[in-house]
Amino acid sequence: MNTEVSVLYFAKSAELTGLRAESITVPSNISSLQLWQDLESRHPRLSVLRDQVVLAVRQEYVPLGEQPLTLRDGDEVAVIPPLSGG
């Protein structure tokens, strides 16, 4: 079953995609890594963040990996790249 979620892009991820937010449809049961790969296929430039990015689903941090996520319609998924020091 598929579900529609809002993806929010912050900092470098917003620069790379040219977007602040978009709605996408993905399987409701998906791993965080599969979700990231889906975003990467939509926005290939995101691949430079793969080793550093963190996703937040419903405002909870989710590291990239095989752990399953259960997404519901209207969930927010935030793409949080590493913050540059300075």
C-alpha angles and dihedrals in degrees: 000000000000129000135193117236135176115238116205119199121206134191112327094009090058089050092050096047098035086227137104093196143353139177117239135177116229136158110285090229108052136136119246089245092053090048090052091048089052090052090046091052089053093044110024092184089070089073090088088068097049098106095046108032125108125198123213118204116192087350094303120117116244120188117218110265147097098295108122122245123203108212125195129199110279096020116149118231114191122201106213115187123195112286112239115234121230 
